């Protein structure tokens, strides 16, 4: 039996047009596989710090298509930590929502 990969964060455009990643920080587990769902009408790029999260190609930079929640992302950090990452949409618009998106890795 295969287990579904959970969506842990969402890229959204608020009513005022502001781009945001929710929740931030997102809480992740060591070795967890997860998804970020892009609920906007623009493709997004997420860039994670080295040694935290990677996409299926083993790189910390992943594309997340508009309206989708692909690809699977993998926590590669081996100890608890806090990190910040970048999410950009379209022509380099940052999804921040008042602060840079972040993650907490906790066993």
PyMOL commands that set and color helices and strands:
alter all, ss='L'
color gray80, all
select strands_A, chain A and resi 6-13+19-22+26-28+33-38+44-47+53-54+61-64+73-75+81-84+86-89+93-94+102-105
alter strands_A, ss='S'
color yellow, strands_A
deselect
rebuild
show_as cartoon
